[in-house]
């Protein structure tokens, strides 16, 4: 079409829906283990003091769900202790975590996989990248 002024409408015929090819079936998620650094200070910036540690735990769960594509996320007690060790309001700025996607052995479980989030103590967070961890370690 040539460009028409804004006040003139150009009639078009009915638009046809074009069938798109269906995408391949979803990849099956396999068990995997990776180490990540989570920048907690960024996640709880602007959150009132008395809600910071609980929010940090929720943010870690949200991070694990997104990274590992599992609904069921379980926080290890040592990680929970590490988040809370300075009290409810003074969180560690960063935390290094190991996310392990595992098969759910419970037959009547809603989800076939779950993610276990564990604390990995480190001296410094400098130059740390996301790393794949082999299961035998």
C-alpha positions in Angstrom: 0.0 0.0 0.0 1.0 3.6 -0.5 1.1 5.6 2.7 -2.3 7.0 3.4 -3.1 10.0 5.6 -4.0 9.2 9.2 -7.7 10.1 8.7 -8.2 7.7 5.8 -8.7 4.0 6.6 -7.7 1.3 4.2 -10.0 -1.7 4.2 -8.3 -5.0 4.4 -9.8 -8.5 4.0 -10.1 -10.8 7.0 -6.8 -11.9 8.4 -6.1 -15.6 8.3 -4.5 -17.4 11.2 -1.4 -19.2 10.1 -0.8 -22.4 11.8 2.7 -22.6 13.2 4.6 -25.8 13.6 4.6 -27.1 17.1 7.9 -26.8 18.9 9.8 -30.0 19.9 8.8 -31.5 23.2 10.3 -30.0 26.3 13.7 -31.2 27.2 13.6 -33.6 30.1 15.4 -32.2 33.0 18.3 -34.3 34.2 19.9 -34.3 37.7 22.6 -31.6 37.8 24.7 -29.7 40.3 26.0 -26.1 39.9 27.6 -23.5 42.1 26.3 -20.0 42.0 27.0 -16.7 43.8 23.8 -14.8 44.8 24.1 -11.1 45.5 21.7 -10.8 48.4 22.3 -7.1 49.0 20.8 -6.4 45.6 17.8 -8.7 46.3 16.8 -7.1 49.6 17.7 -3.4 48.9 15.0 -1.2 50.2 13.3 -4.0 52.2 12.5 -3.0 55.8 14.8 -4.4 58.4 12.4 -6.8 60.1 11.6 -8.6 56.8 15.1 -8.9 55.4 16.2 -12.4 56.3 12.8 -14.0 55.5 12.9 -12.1 52.1 16.4 -13.3 51.4 15.3 -16.9 51.9 12.4 -16.4 49.5 14.7 -14.7 47.0 17.1 -17.7 47.2 14.2 -20.1 46.5 13.0 -17.9 43.6 16.6 -17.9 42.2 16.8 -21.7 42.5 13.4 -22.2 40.8 14.5 -20.1 37.8 18.0 -21.5 37.5 17.0 -25.2 37.9 13.4 -25.2 36.5 12.0 -27.0 39.5 9.0 -25.9 41.6 10.1 -27.9 44.7 13.1 -26.1 46.3 14.6 -27.1 49.7 16.9 -24.9 51.7 19.6 -26.7 53.7 19.7 -25.8 57.4 23.4 -24.7 57.2 22.4 -22.2 54.5 19.5 -21.0 56.7 21.9 -20.6 59.6 24.4 -18.6 57.5 21.7 -16.2 56.3 20.4 -15.6 59.8 23.7 -15.6 61.7 23.9 -11.8 61.9 20.2 -11.4 62.9 17.1 -10.6 60.9 18.4 -7.3 59.4 22.2 -7.7 58.8 22.5 -10.1 56.0 25.7 -11.2 54.3 26.1 -9.2 51.1 26.7 -12.3 49.0 26.3 -16.0 49.4 27.8 -18.9 47.4 25.3 -21.7 47.0 25.3 -25.2 45.4 22.1 -26.0 43.6 21.6 -29.7 43.2 18.6 -30.9 41.0 17.6 -34.3 42.2 15.0 -36.9 41.4 12.1 -37.1 43.8 12.0 -40.7 45.1 8.6 -40.3 46.7 6.1 -41.9 44.2 3.1 -39.7 45.1 5.1 -36.5 44.9 3.6 -33.6 42.8 6.9 -32.9 41.1 9.4 -35.4 39.7 12.5 -33.3 40.5 13.5 -31.1 43.4 16.3 -28.7 44.0 18.5 -28.8 47.2 20.2 -25.5 48.0 23.4 -25.8 50.1 25.8 -23.2 51.4 29.4 -23.3 50.0 31.8 -21.4 52.3 34.3 -19.3 50.4 37.2 -17.0 51.5 36.5 -14.4 48.8 33.8 -13.8 46.1 36.4 -12.3 43.7 36.5 -13.9 40.2 34.0 -16.6 41.0 31.9 -17.9 38.1 29.0 -20.3 37.9 30.5 -23.8 37.9 29.2 -27.2 37.1 29.9 -29.7 39.9 30.4 -33.3 39.1 28.3 -35.7 41.2 31.2 -37.8 42.5 32.5 -34.9 44.6 
